[in-house]
Amino acid sequence: MSLYPPVAMAQASTLLVSATLFTIMFALGLGLPGDGLRVVRQRWGLVLRVLVGSCLLVPLAALLLLKLPVSVALSPAARLAIGLMAVCPSAPLILRKAGNQGGDRQLAALLQGCAAVAAIVSVPLMADLYSSAFGLSGWDVGPAEVALQVGRVQILPLLAGLALRRWEPQLVGRIQGPLDRLANGLLLLLIVLVLIKTGPLLLPFVGRELLALALMAVMVLVALAIGLLLAGPQPRERTTVALVTSMRNPGLALLLATTYAPSQPSVKIAVLAYLLVTVLLSLPVLRWQQGQGAA
């Protein structure tokens, strides 16, 4: 009896996360044009640059950062969290931020979908590179685990939304608005619950891991800079690409942490801290970039 409430709460939290991500991606699929593949073919140069930046340059930048002498003082959990977040591209929450920060939501969806597919190959390769660089063992990350995660919570609902838009456009017109509101409500509820659950653990982490927070901030700025440099001159495109490269996939990072580092629960707290730093730092940077473009 004493074990039931924690187990039930964990199951409810997992269900809420899955429902939120599925609803966000499904709603996005309903709102996307049906010529996404044509856009990818027309903008293949931009897509290729974003994939290189998000799946290769950001993880390599983190690897170099973690090799610097200053990183020796990091705790193992913080070091592992920075590495995990760096190698995991394509975050579903990019889409909401792209719309709110003056970016191109449809372009963000296309780039995110491409990055999610590329992650099936890039994450295992980067995991092998990190394992060799730091002498880690037991990190045999395979494409199957990555494909299952990104396929279930990103690709599948996105394709379902696109299919429904193509075959039932009248139905989509009736449900798109309510579904968007539902997605926003679930996202807000998820954020509140995460803060309530992790707040007592995040505060001690912040107090004792100031160096880790500083290096996380450096990584976010580097990832934003990579996105801004890889994008074209158009302001909305620059904002969108910067978001795609800087926002990492905490869901996949937490999955890998649970699978390969179950004896280090503090890694999950560090991953959430990285996500928090990303959200707090990306907003003012992107607003400043938009102001520069307007000037």
Secondary structure, DSSP 8 states (H G I E B T S, - for coil): -TTHHHHHHHHHHHHHHHHHHHHHHHHHHHHS-TTHHHHHHHTHHHHHHHHHIIIIIHHHHHHHHHHSGGGGGS-HHHHHHHHHHHH----TTHHHHHHHTT--HHHHHHHHHHHHHHHHHHHHHHHHHHHHHHT--S----HHHHHHHHIIIIIHHHHHHHHHHHH-HHHHHHHHHHHHHHHHHHHHHHHHHHHHHHHHHHHHHHHH-HHHHHHHHHHHHHHHHHHHHHS-S-HHHHHHHHHHHH---HHHHHHHHHHH-TT-THHHHHHHHHHHHHHHHHHHHHHHHHHHHH-
